[in-house]
Amino acid sequence: MQIINISEFRANVLKYLEKANAGEQISVTTNGKLLATINPPVQQREHAKKQLKELAAGAKIHDVVGPVDCEWDALS
């Protein structure tokens, strides 16, 4: 993680955003106090795939097109 002062960040904002896009985490400070942390962007496609795999691991597959007038196992 790289720590930079706000004035350095303002002067080179594009450079630091490109670094963040490449995977680097950047913390921006002023007078020694943390203002913000810039994280790499979340890869939405990979994140969604991971969530679906986690969901599938615990999912139960049953007849979802059966008659609606019977009681489902999930409701009991």
HTML snippet that shows the backbone in 3Dmol.js (N, CA, C, O; Angstrom):
<script src="https://3Dmol.org/build/3Dmol-min.js"></script>
<div id="view" style="width:600px;height:400px;position:relative"></div>
<script>
const pdb = `
ATOM      1  N   MET A   1       0.850  -1.174   0.000  1.00  0.00           N
ATOM      2  CA  MET A   1       0.000   0.000   0.000  1.00  0.00           C
ATOM      3  C   MET A   1       0.896   1.237   0.000  1.00  0.00           C
ATOM      4  O   MET A   1       1.888   1.320   0.724  1.00  0.00           O
ATOM      5  N   GLN A   2       0.509   2.179  -0.832  1.00  0.00           N
ATOM      6  CA  GLN A   2       1.259   3.426  -0.933  1.00  0.00           C
ATOM      7  C   GLN A   2       0.498   4.524  -0.189  1.00  0.00           C
ATOM      8  O   GLN A   2      -0.723   4.625  -0.306  1.00  0.00           O
ATOM      9  N   ILE A   3       1.215   5.338   0.569  1.00  0.00           N
ATOM     10  CA  ILE A   3       0.605   6.447   1.309  1.00  0.00           C
ATOM     11  C   ILE A   3       1.142   7.744   0.719  1.00  0.00           C
ATOM     12  O   ILE A   3       2.354   7.946   0.630  1.00  0.00           O
ATOM     13  N   ILE A   4       0.212   8.631   0.311  1.00  0.00           N
ATOM     14  CA  ILE A   4       0.620   9.907  -0.289  1.00  0.00           C
ATOM     15  C   ILE A   4      -0.166  11.050   0.332  1.00  0.00           C
ATOM     16  O   ILE A   4      -1.253  10.852   0.875  1.00  0.00           O
ATOM     17  N   ASN A   5       0.399  12.249   0.245  1.00  0.00           N
ATOM     18  CA  ASN A   5      -0.249  13.457   0.732  1.00  0.00           C
ATOM     19  C   ASN A   5      -1.266  13.936  -0.302  1.00  0.00           C
ATOM     20  O   ASN A   5      -1.114  13.667  -1.493  1.00  0.00           O
ATOM     21  N   ILE A   6      -2.274  14.627   0.138  1.00  0.00           N
ATOM     22  CA  ILE A   6      -3.340  15.108  -0.741  1.00  0.00           C
ATOM     23  C   ILE A   6      -2.796  16.011  -1.857  1.00  0.00           C
ATOM     24  O   ILE A   6      -3.292  15.958  -2.982  1.00  0.00           O
ATOM     25  N   SER A   7      -1.793  16.831  -1.565  1.00  0.00           N
ATOM     26  CA  SER A   7      -1.257  17.716  -2.602  1.00  0.00           C
ATOM     27  C   SER A   7      -0.571  16.904  -3.705  1.00  0.00           C
ATOM     28  O   SER A   7      -0.678  17.240  -4.884  1.00  0.00           O
ATOM     29  N   GLU A   8       0.129  15.841  -3.320  1.00  0.00           N
ATOM     30  CA  GLU A   8       0.748  14.942  -4.310  1.00  0.00           C
ATOM     31  C   GLU A   8      -0.336  14.241  -5.125  1.00  0.00           C
ATOM     32  O   GLU A   8      -0.208  14.082  -6.340  1.00  0.00           O
ATOM     33  N   PHE A   9      -1.392  13.828  -4.453  1.00  0.00           N
ATOM     34  CA  PHE A   9      -2.499  13.161  -5.151  1.00  0.00           C
ATOM     35  C   PHE A   9      -3.151  14.097  -6.164  1.00  0.00           C
ATOM     36  O   PHE A   9      -3.391  13.715  -7.309  1.00  0.00           O
ATOM     37  N   ARG A  10      -3.436  15.328  -5.734  1.00  0.00           N
ATOM     38  CA  ARG A  10      -4.056  16.310  -6.646  1.00  0.00           C
ATOM     39  C   ARG A  10      -3.189  16.575  -7.870  1.00  0.00           C
ATOM     40  O   ARG A  10      -3.697  16.682  -8.986  1.00  0.00           O
ATOM     41  N   ALA A  11      -1.889  16.678  -7.660  1.00  0.00           N
ATOM     42  CA  ALA A  11      -0.981  17.000  -8.757  1.00  0.00           C
ATOM     43  C   ALA A  11      -0.846  15.847  -9.755  1.00  0.00           C
ATOM     44  O   ALA A  11      -0.541  16.066 -10.927  1.00  0.00           O
ATOM     45  N   ASN A  12      -1.077  14.620  -9.282  1.00  0.00           N
ATOM     46  CA  ASN A  12      -0.861  13.447 -10.138  1.00  0.00           C
ATOM     47  C   ASN A  12      -2.031  12.461 -10.059  1.00  0.00           C
ATOM     48  O   ASN A  12      -1.824  11.248 -10.030  1.00  0.00           O
ATOM     49  N   VAL A  13      -3.239  12.979 -10.026  1.00  0.00           N
ATOM     50  CA  VAL A  13      -4.411  12.131  -9.815  1.00  0.00           C
ATOM     51  C   VAL A  13      -4.514  11.002 -10.846  1.00  0.00           C
ATOM     52  O   VAL A  13      -4.823   9.869 -10.479  1.00  0.00           O
ATOM     53  N   LEU A  14      -4.267  11.283 -12.102  1.00  0.00           N
ATOM     54  CA  LEU A  14      -4.384  10.249 -13.132  1.00  0.00           C
ATOM     55  C   LEU A  14      -3.371   9.126 -12.903  1.00  0.00           C
ATOM     56  O   LEU A  14      -3.699   7.950 -13.061  1.00  0.00           O
ATOM     57  N   LYS A  15      -2.156   9.484 -12.537  1.00  0.00           N
ATOM     58  CA  LYS A  15      -1.110   8.495 -12.266  1.00  0.00           C
ATOM     59  C   LYS A  15      -1.545   7.540 -11.151  1.00  0.00           C
ATOM     60  O   LYS A  15      -1.379   6.326 -11.267  1.00  0.00           O
ATOM     61  N   TYR A  16      -2.104   8.100 -10.069  1.00  0.00           N
ATOM     62  CA  TYR A  16      -2.501   7.270  -8.935  1.00  0.00           C
ATOM     63  C   TYR A  16      -3.756   6.444  -9.234  1.00  0.00           C
ATOM     64  O   TYR A  16      -3.888   5.323  -8.745  1.00  0.00           O
ATOM     65  N   LEU A  17      -4.658   6.980 -10.018  1.00  0.00           N
ATOM     66  CA  LEU A  17      -5.832   6.201 -10.400  1.00  0.00           C
ATOM     67  C   LEU A  17      -5.445   5.037 -11.312  1.00  0.00           C
ATOM     68  O   LEU A  17      -6.033   3.959 -11.236  1.00  0.00           O
ATOM     69  N   GLU A  18      -4.459   5.261 -12.166  1.00  0.00           N
ATOM     70  CA  GLU A  18      -3.964   4.169 -13.015  1.00  0.00           C
ATOM     71  C   GLU A  18      -3.294   3.090 -12.165  1.00  0.00           C
ATOM     72  O   GLU A  18      -3.450   1.900 -12.437  1.00  0.00           O
ATOM     73  N   LYS A  19      -2.551   3.501 -11.141  1.00  0.00           N
ATOM     74  CA  LYS A  19      -1.937   2.531 -10.238  1.00  0.00           C
ATOM     75  C   LYS A  19      -3.009   1.714  -9.514  1.00  0.00           C
ATOM     76  O   LYS A  19      -2.883   0.498  -9.370  1.00  0.00           O
ATOM     77  N   ALA A  20      -4.057   2.393  -9.063  1.00  0.00           N
ATOM     78  CA  ALA A  20      -5.147   1.690  -8.394  1.00  0.00           C
ATOM     79  C   ALA A  20      -5.826   0.722  -9.355  1.00  0.00           C
ATOM     80  O   ALA A  20      -6.168  -0.397  -8.974  1.00  0.00           O
ATOM     81  N   ASN A  21      -6.019   1.147 -10.585  1.00  0.00           N
ATOM     82  CA  ASN A  21      -6.639   0.283 -11.582  1.00  0.00           C
ATOM     83  C   ASN A  21      -5.778  -0.951 -11.850  1.00  0.00           C
ATOM     84  O   ASN A  21      -6.296  -2.011 -12.199  1.00  0.00           O
ATOM     85  N   ALA A  22      -4.466  -0.807 -11.688  1.00  0.00           N
ATOM     86  CA  ALA A  22      -3.542  -1.919 -11.901  1.00  0.00           C
ATOM     87  C   ALA A  22      -3.472  -2.847 -10.682  1.00  0.00           C
ATOM     88  O   ALA A  22      -2.801  -3.877 -10.734  1.00  0.00           O
ATOM     89  N   GLY A  23      -4.154  -2.495  -9.592  1.00  0.00           N
ATOM     90  CA  GLY A  23      -4.210  -3.386  -8.440  1.00  0.00           C
ATOM     91  C   GLY A  23      -3.586  -2.871  -7.169  1.00  0.00           C
ATOM     92  O   GLY A  23      -3.591  -3.576  -6.161  1.00  0.00           O
ATOM     93  N   GLU A  24      -3.049  -1.667  -7.177  1.00  0.00           N
ATOM     94  CA  GLU A  24      -2.382  -1.117  -5.991  1.00  0.00           C
ATOM     95  C   GLU A  24      -3.376  -0.350  -5.123  1.00  0.00           C
ATOM     96  O   GLU A  24      -4.237   0.364  -5.637  1.00  0.00           O
ATOM     97  N   GLN A  25      -3.254  -0.502  -3.820  1.00  0.00           N
ATOM     98  CA  GLN A  25      -4.085   0.253  -2.885  1.00  0.00           C
ATOM     99  C   GLN A  25      -3.322   1.509  -2.492  1.00  0.00           C
ATOM    100  O   GLN A  25      -2.126   1.453  -2.207  1.00  0.00           O
ATOM    101  N   ILE A  26      -4.024   2.658  -2.478  1.00  0.00           N
ATOM    102  CA  ILE A  26      -3.378   3.939  -2.196  1.00  0.00           C
ATOM    103  C   ILE A  26      -4.142   4.651  -1.084  1.00  0.00           C
ATOM    104  O   ILE A  26      -5.366   4.768  -1.135  1.00  0.00           O
ATOM    105  N   SER A  27      -3.409   5.123  -0.083  1.00  0.00           N
ATOM    106  CA  SER A  27      -4.010   5.908   0.989  1.00  0.00           C
ATOM    107  C   SER A  27      -3.615   7.361   0.811  1.00  0.00           C
ATOM    108  O   SER A  27      -2.452   7.669   0.551  1.00  0.00           O
ATOM    109  N   VAL A  28      -4.585   8.253   0.953  1.00  0.00           N
ATOM    110  CA  VAL A  28      -4.350   9.693   0.799  1.00  0.00           C
ATOM    111  C   VAL A  28      -4.496  10.338   2.180  1.00  0.00           C
ATOM    112  O   VAL A  28      -5.472  10.110   2.895  1.00  0.00           O
ATOM    113  N   THR A  29      -3.487  11.157   2.533  1.00  0.00           N
ATOM    114  CA  THR A  29      -3.490  11.786   3.855  1.00  0.00           C
ATOM    115  C   THR A  29      -3.411  13.308   3.737  1.00  0.00           C
ATOM    116  O   THR A  29      -3.037  13.852   2.698  1.00  0.00           O
ATOM    117  N   THR A  30      -3.771  13.971   4.822  1.00  0.00           N
ATOM    118  CA  THR A  30      -3.547  15.398   4.968  1.00  0.00           C
ATOM    119  C   THR A  30      -3.138  15.647   6.415  1.00  0.00           C
ATOM    120  O   THR A  30      -3.802  15.195   7.347  1.00  0.00           O
ATOM    121  N   ASN A  31      -2.051  16.362   6.586  1.00  0.00           N
ATOM    122  CA  ASN A  31      -1.507  16.628   7.926  1.00  0.00           C
ATOM    123  C   ASN A  31      -1.367  15.345   8.750  1.00  0.00           C
ATOM    124  O   ASN A  31      -1.598  15.346   9.959  1.00  0.00           O
ATOM    125  N   GLY A  32      -0.989  14.260   8.087  1.00  0.00           N
ATOM    126  CA  GLY A  32      -0.785  12.993   8.777  1.00  0.00           C
ATOM    127  C   GLY A  32      -2.040  12.209   9.082  1.00  0.00           C
ATOM    128  O   GLY A  32      -1.962  11.114   9.639  1.00  0.00           O
ATOM    129  N   LYS A  33      -3.207  12.750   8.726  1.00  0.00           N
ATOM    130  CA  LYS A  33      -4.473  12.056   8.987  1.00  0.00           C
ATOM    131  C   LYS A  33      -4.969  11.417   7.699  1.00  0.00           C
ATOM    132  O   LYS A  33      -4.914  12.027   6.632  1.00  0.00           O
ATOM    133  N   LEU A  34      -5.449  10.199   7.804  1.00  0.00           N
ATOM    134  CA  LEU A  34      -5.971   9.478   6.650  1.00  0.00           C
ATOM    135  C   LEU A  34      -7.270  10.110   6.167  1.00  0.00           C
ATOM    136  O   LEU A  34      -8.216  10.270   6.939  1.00  0.00           O
ATOM    137  N   LEU A  35      -7.311  10.469   4.887  1.00  0.00           N
ATOM    138  CA  LEU A  35      -8.519  11.026   4.276  1.00  0.00           C
ATOM    139  C   LEU A  35      -9.320   9.955   3.555  1.00  0.00           C
ATOM    140  O   LEU A  35     -10.538   9.857   3.707  1.00  0.00           O
ATOM    141  N   ALA A  36      -8.609   9.152   2.766  1.00  0.00           N
ATOM    142  CA  ALA A  36      -9.287   8.163   1.944  1.00  0.00           C
ATOM    143  C   ALA A  36      -8.321   7.055   1.562  1.00  0.00           C
ATOM    144  O   ALA A  36      -7.103   7.230   1.565  1.00  0.00           O
ATOM    145  N   THR A  37      -8.899   5.920   1.236  1.00  0.00           N
ATOM    146  CA  THR A  37      -8.120   4.810   0.689  1.00  0.00           C
ATOM    147  C   THR A  37      -8.738   4.457  -0.650  1.00  0.00           C
ATOM    148  O   THR A  37      -9.943   4.225  -0.754  1.00  0.00           O
ATOM    149  N   ILE A  38      -7.905   4.420  -1.661  1.00  0.00           N
ATOM    150  CA  ILE A  38      -8.361   4.090  -3.007  1.00  0.00           C
ATOM    151  C   ILE A  38      -7.984   2.639  -3.262  1.00  0.00           C
ATOM    152  O   ILE A  38      -6.809   2.274  -3.238  1.00  0.00           O
ATOM    153  N   ASN A  39      -8.996   1.820  -3.505  1.00  0.00           N
ATOM    154  CA  ASN A  39      -8.796   0.398  -3.730  1.00  0.00           C
ATOM    155  C   ASN A  39      -8.909   0.076  -5.210  1.00  0.00           C
ATOM    156  O   ASN A  39      -9.539   0.816  -5.965  1.00  0.00           O
ATOM    157  N   PRO A  40      -8.303  -1.020  -5.625  1.00  0.00           N
ATOM    158  CA  PRO A  40      -8.480  -1.447  -7.009  1.00  0.00           C
ATOM    159  C   PRO A  40      -9.956  -1.732  -7.273  1.00  0.00           C
ATOM    160  O   PRO A  40     -10.688  -2.097  -6.352  1.00  0.00           O
ATOM    161  N   PRO A  41     -10.399  -1.570  -8.511  1.00  0.00           N
ATOM    162  CA  PRO A  41     -11.802  -1.830  -8.813  1.00  0.00           C
ATOM    163  C   PRO A  41     -12.128  -3.315  -8.645  1.00  0.00           C
ATOM    164  O   PRO A  41     -11.295  -4.187  -8.894  1.00  0.00           O
ATOM    165  N   VAL A  42     -13.346  -3.568  -8.221  1.00  0.00           N
ATOM    166  CA  VAL A  42     -13.808  -4.943  -8.085  1.00  0.00           C
ATOM    167  C   VAL A  42     -14.107  -5.471  -9.485  1.00  0.00           C
ATOM    168  O   VAL A  42     -14.818  -4.839 -10.266  1.00  0.00           O
ATOM    169  N   GLN A  43     -13.559  -6.621  -9.778  1.00  0.00           N
ATOM    170  CA  GLN A  43     -13.844  -7.244 -11.066  1.00  0.00           C
ATOM    171  C   GLN A  43     -15.234  -7.863 -10.953  1.00  0.00           C
ATOM    172  O   GLN A  43     -15.386  -8.971 -10.439  1.00  0.00           O
ATOM    173  N   GLN A  44     -16.243  -7.147 -11.434  1.00  0.00           N
ATOM    174  CA  GLN A  44     -17.629  -7.514 -11.208  1.00  0.00           C
ATOM    175  C   GLN A  44     -17.973  -8.902 -11.732  1.00  0.00           C
ATOM    176  O   GLN A  44     -18.700  -9.648 -11.077  1.00  0.00           O
ATOM    177  N   ARG A  45     -17.465  -9.249 -12.893  1.00  0.00           N
ATOM    178  CA  ARG A  45     -17.783 -10.554 -13.469  1.00  0.00           C
ATOM    179  C   ARG A  45     -17.248 -11.683 -12.570  1.00  0.00           C
ATOM    180  O   ARG A  45     -17.971 -12.632 -12.268  1.00  0.00           O
ATOM    181  N   GLU A  46     -15.985 -11.575 -12.147  1.00  0.00           N
ATOM    182  CA  GLU A  46     -15.396 -12.592 -11.292  1.00  0.00           C
ATOM    183  C   GLU A  46     -16.072 -12.624  -9.923  1.00  0.00           C
ATOM    184  O   GLU A  46     -16.286 -13.692  -9.351  1.00  0.00           O
ATOM    185  N   HIS A  47     -16.404 -11.447  -9.409  1.00  0.00           N
ATOM    186  CA  HIS A  47     -17.095 -11.359  -8.122  1.00  0.00           C
ATOM    187  C   HIS A  47     -18.460 -12.039  -8.201  1.00  0.00           C
ATOM    188  O   HIS A  47     -18.844 -12.763  -7.282  1.00  0.00           O
ATOM    189  N   ALA A  48     -19.191 -11.814  -9.283  1.00  0.00           N
ATOM    190  CA  ALA A  48     -20.505 -12.438  -9.457  1.00  0.00           C
ATOM    191  C   ALA A  48     -20.379 -13.952  -9.583  1.00  0.00           C
ATOM    192  O   ALA A  48     -21.190 -14.688  -9.021  1.00  0.00           O
ATOM    193  N   LYS A  49     -19.372 -14.423 -10.315  1.00  0.00           N
ATOM    194  CA  LYS A  49     -19.160 -15.865 -10.446  1.00  0.00           C
ATOM    195  C   LYS A  49     -18.866 -16.499  -9.089  1.00  0.00           C
ATOM    196  O   LYS A  49     -19.377 -17.573  -8.771  1.00  0.00           O
ATOM    197  N   LYS A  50     -18.034 -15.821  -8.289  1.00  0.00           N
ATOM    198  CA  LYS A  50     -17.700 -16.329  -6.963  1.00  0.00           C
ATOM    199  C   LYS A  50     -18.957 -16.418  -6.095  1.00  0.00           C
ATOM    200  O   LYS A  50     -19.162 -17.413  -5.400  1.00  0.00           O
ATOM    201  N   GLN A  51     -19.790 -15.389  -6.133  1.00  0.00           N
ATOM    202  CA  GLN A  51     -21.017 -15.391  -5.345  1.00  0.00           C
ATOM    203  C   GLN A  51     -21.949 -16.514  -5.793  1.00  0.00           C
ATOM    204  O   GLN A  51     -22.565 -17.175  -4.957  1.00  0.00           O
ATOM    205  N   LEU A  52     -22.058 -16.736  -7.101  1.00  0.00           N
ATOM    206  CA  LEU A  52     -22.919 -17.811  -7.600  1.00  0.00           C
ATOM    207  C   LEU A  52     -22.403 -19.180  -7.177  1.00  0.00           C
ATOM    208  O   LEU A  52     -23.194 -20.060  -6.837  1.00  0.00           O
ATOM    209  N   LYS A  53     -21.085 -19.369  -7.194  1.00  0.00           N
ATOM    210  CA  LYS A  53     -20.516 -20.647  -6.749  1.00  0.00           C
ATOM    211  C   LYS A  53     -20.814 -20.889  -5.275  1.00  0.00           C
ATOM    212  O   LYS A  53     -21.151 -22.006  -4.881  1.00  0.00           O
ATOM    213  N   GLU A  54     -20.690 -19.834  -4.455  1.00  0.00           N
ATOM    214  CA  GLU A  54     -20.989 -19.966  -3.034  1.00  0.00           C
ATOM    215  C   GLU A  54     -22.467 -20.279  -2.821  1.00  0.00           C
ATOM    216  O   GLU A  54     -22.814 -21.091  -1.963  1.00  0.00           O
ATOM    217  N   LEU A  55     -23.322 -19.649  -3.584  1.00  0.00           N
ATOM    218  CA  LEU A  55     -24.756 -19.895  -3.495  1.00  0.00           C
ATOM    219  C   LEU A  55     -25.084 -21.311  -3.937  1.00  0.00           C
ATOM    220  O   LEU A  55     -25.894 -21.988  -3.304  1.00  0.00           O
ATOM    221  N   ALA A  56     -24.465 -21.761  -5.017  1.00  0.00           N
ATOM    222  CA  ALA A  56     -24.720 -23.100  -5.545  1.00  0.00           C
ATOM    223  C   ALA A  56     -24.261 -24.181  -4.574  1.00  0.00           C
ATOM    224  O   ALA A  56     -24.858 -25.257  -4.518  1.00  0.00           O
ATOM    225  N   ALA A  57     -23.221 -23.910  -3.820  1.00  0.00           N
ATOM    226  CA  ALA A  57     -22.696 -24.903  -2.887  1.00  0.00           C
ATOM    227  C   ALA A  57     -23.723 -25.273  -1.816  1.00  0.00           C
ATOM    228  O   ALA A  57     -23.747 -26.414  -1.354  1.00  0.00           O
ATOM    229  N   GLY A  58     -24.555 -24.340  -1.425  1.00  0.00           N
ATOM    230  CA  GLY A  58     -25.546 -24.611  -0.385  1.00  0.00           C
ATOM    231  C   GLY A  58     -26.963 -24.743  -0.898  1.00  0.00           C
ATOM    232  O   GLY A  58     -27.893 -24.901  -0.107  1.00  0.00           O
ATOM    233  N   ALA A  59     -27.144 -24.681  -2.199  1.00  0.00           N
ATOM    234  CA  ALA A  59     -28.491 -24.713  -2.767  1.00  0.00           C
ATOM    235  C   ALA A  59     -29.028 -26.139  -2.838  1.00  0.00           C
ATOM    236  O   ALA A  59     -28.274 -27.088  -3.049  1.00  0.00           O
ATOM    237  N   LYS A  60     -30.333 -26.276  -2.661  1.00  0.00           N
ATOM    238  CA  LYS A  60     -31.019 -27.553  -2.839  1.00  0.00           C
ATOM    239  C   LYS A  60     -31.834 -27.455  -4.110  1.00  0.00           C
ATOM    240  O   LYS A  60     -32.551 -26.481  -4.336  1.00  0.00           O
ATOM    241  N   ILE A  61     -31.714 -28.466  -4.923  1.00  0.00           N
ATOM    242  CA  ILE A  61     -32.434 -28.457  -6.195  1.00  0.00           C
ATOM    243  C   ILE A  61     -33.644 -29.368  -6.073  1.00  0.00           C
ATOM    244  O   ILE A  61     -33.522 -30.560  -5.792  1.00  0.00           O
ATOM    245  N   HIS A  62     -34.808 -28.785  -6.290  1.00  0.00           N
ATOM    246  CA  HIS A  62     -36.070 -29.525  -6.260  1.00  0.00           C
ATOM    247  C   HIS A  62     -36.913 -29.088  -7.446  1.00  0.00           C
ATOM    248  O   HIS A  62     -36.497 -28.258  -8.254  1.00  0.00           O
ATOM    249  N   ASP A  63     -38.082 -29.652  -7.533  1.00  0.00           N
ATOM    250  CA  ASP A  63     -39.018 -29.314  -8.597  1.00  0.00           C
ATOM    251  C   ASP A  63     -39.571 -27.914  -8.346  1.00  0.00           C
ATOM    252  O   ASP A  63     -40.351 -27.710  -7.416  1.00  0.00           O
ATOM    253  N   VAL A  64     -39.171 -26.957  -9.167  1.00  0.00           N
ATOM    254  CA  VAL A  64     -39.651 -25.590  -8.990  1.00  0.00           C
ATOM    255  C   VAL A  64     -40.827 -25.273  -9.899  1.00  0.00           C
ATOM    256  O   VAL A  64     -41.340 -24.154  -9.873  1.00  0.00           O
ATOM    257  N   VAL A  65     -41.268 -26.246 -10.711  1.00  0.00           N
ATOM    258  CA  VAL A  65     -42.411 -26.005 -11.592  1.00  0.00           C
ATOM    259  C   VAL A  65     -43.592 -26.893 -11.231  1.00  0.00           C
ATOM    260  O   VAL A  65     -44.557 -26.980 -11.991  1.00  0.00           O
ATOM    261  N   GLY A  66     -43.527 -27.553 -10.081  1.00  0.00           N
ATOM    262  CA  GLY A  66     -44.620 -28.418  -9.633  1.00  0.00           C
ATOM    263  C   GLY A  66     -45.835 -27.587  -9.252  1.00  0.00           C
ATOM    264  O   GLY A  66     -45.790 -26.357  -9.260  1.00  0.00           O
ATOM    265  N   PRO A  67     -46.919 -28.273  -8.919  1.00  0.00           N
ATOM    266  CA  PRO A  67     -48.161 -27.573  -8.546  1.00  0.00           C
ATOM    267  C   PRO A  67     -47.942 -26.647  -7.340  1.00  0.00           C
ATOM    268  O   PRO A  67     -47.174 -26.957  -6.429  1.00  0.00           O
ATOM    269  N   VAL A  68     -48.624 -25.529  -7.363  1.00  0.00           N
ATOM    270  CA  VAL A  68     -48.462 -24.562  -6.289  1.00  0.00           C
ATOM    271  C   VAL A  68     -49.439 -24.795  -5.150  1.00  0.00           C
ATOM    272  O   VAL A  68     -49.367 -24.120  -4.123  1.00  0.00           O
ATOM    273  N   ASP A  69     -50.349 -25.741  -5.320  1.00  0.00           N
ATOM    274  CA  ASP A  69     -51.321 -25.966  -4.257  1.00  0.00           C
ATOM    275  C   ASP A  69     -50.814 -26.970  -3.219  1.00  0.00           C
ATOM    276  O   ASP A  69     -51.527 -27.255  -2.257  1.00  0.00           O
ATOM    277  N   CYS A  70     -49.596 -27.516  -3.386  1.00  0.00           N
ATOM    278  CA  CYS A  70     -49.038 -28.405  -2.346  1.00  0.00           C
ATOM    279  C   CYS A  70     -48.065 -27.616  -1.479  1.00  0.00           C
ATOM    280  O   CYS A  70     -47.516 -26.594  -1.890  1.00  0.00           O
ATOM    281  N   GLU A  71     -47.873 -28.123  -0.271  1.00  0.00           N
ATOM    282  CA  GLU A  71     -46.941 -27.464   0.637  1.00  0.00           C
ATOM    283  C   GLU A  71     -45.508 -27.829   0.261  1.00  0.00           C
ATOM    284  O   GLU A  71     -45.202 -28.987  -0.023  1.00  0.00           O
ATOM    285  N   TRP A  72     -44.657 -26.847   0.264  1.00  0.00           N
ATOM    286  CA  TRP A  72     -43.257 -27.073  -0.069  1.00  0.00           C
ATOM    287  C   TRP A  72     -42.483 -27.478   1.164  1.00  0.00           C
ATOM    288  O   TRP A  72     -42.829 -27.102   2.285  1.00  0.00           O
ATOM    289  N   ASP A  73     -41.418 -28.257   0.944  1.00  0.00           N
ATOM    290  CA  ASP A  73     -40.553 -28.663   2.058  1.00  0.00           C
ATOM    291  C   ASP A  73     -39.955 -27.445   2.757  1.00  0.00           C
ATOM    292  O   ASP A  73     -39.772 -27.455   3.974  1.00  0.00           O
ATOM    293  N   ALA A  74     -39.659 -26.424   2.013  1.00  0.00           N
ATOM    294  CA  ALA A  74     -39.022 -25.233   2.572  1.00  0.00           C
ATOM    295  C   ALA A  74     -39.957 -24.495   3.531  1.00  0.00           C
ATOM    296  O   ALA A  74     -39.489 -23.753   4.395  1.00  0.00           O
ATOM    297  N   LEU A  75     -41.256 -24.685   3.392  1.00  0.00           N
ATOM    298  CA  LEU A  75     -42.204 -23.974   4.245  1.00  0.00           C
ATOM    299  C   LEU A  75     -42.470 -24.712   5.547  1.00  0.00           C
ATOM    300  O   LEU A  75     -43.057 -24.138   6.464  1.00  0.00           O
ATOM    301  N   SER A  76     -42.056 -25.965   5.651  1.00  0.00           N
ATOM    302  CA  SER A  76     -42.327 -26.714   6.883  1.00  0.00           C
ATOM    303  C   SER A  76     -41.165 -26.689   7.829  1.00  0.00           C
ATOM    304  O   SER A  76     -41.236 -27.273   8.910  1.00  0.00           O
TER     305      SER A  76
END
`;
const viewer = $3Dmol.createViewer("view");
viewer.addModel(pdb, "pdb");
viewer.setStyle({}, {cartoon: {color: "spectrum"}});
viewer.zoomTo();
viewer.render();
</script>
